[in-house]
Amino acid sequence: MRVCVIDGQGGGIGSTVIRKLREVFDESTEIIALGTNAIATAQMLKARANRGASGENAIVRTVSRADLVVAPVGIVMAHSMMGEVTPKIAEAVAACPAKKFLLPVTQENVEIVGLPPAPLPPLIETLIEEHLKELISEDV
């Protein structure tokens, strides 16, 4: 199972997701950190991703071979994350065949209607307990 965790800016969301994935799944899952910039990738690698790469081309090429993608919802919005998400990144992530789990956290002028705001830790807990555990356990 190849899980791509994508983040930008400082990589805080991605590194938090990766730490929790490692806590729950140990080394049984391949986690690839994809950062819109080198700082985000470095933070996710420190959180124990197996491999990491930065930038538009790395993200575009790698998500096409992912089994699962985990990222903030802004990853499918061109020019989000203060412009770090290029149109090519947004298109590649949206179009990739992998199952996508998008966390509803955004600094953009976007509100997801019908979804109450929630802090990151409970979102990650829900992601793992209600979505990823079954999918990843089936593959191992």
C-alpha positions, 0 to 999 in steps of 0.5 A: 500500500503506497500512501502519498501525504501531500502538504505545503507551506511548513508541512505541519498538517502532513507531518502530523498525519504521518506521525499518526500513520506511523503510530498506528501502522508502524512500518507496514505501509509505505508513506511518501511525503510530497511537499509543494516546497522543500521545507514541507517535505523535510518536515514530513520526512522527519515525521518518518515518511519512507521517501519524499520529494518536492515540487510540481513535477514530483507531485504530478508524477508520484500521485499517479502511482499512489494507492491513497492520497491524504492532503488538505482540501486545498491541494485540489484548488489551483493557487491555494496554499499562498500560491504553492498549489499550481494548476498542474498539481491541483489537476494531477491530484484531482485526476489521479486514480487513487482514493483521496482523503482530503482534510477540510482545513483551509486558509483559503476563502473557501467554506465547506458547507454542512461541515462543522469546523474541527481541529486537526487532531480529531480530523486525523483520528477520524481519517485513520479510524473510520477510513484508513484502518480498514483499507490498509489492513486489507492490503497487509 
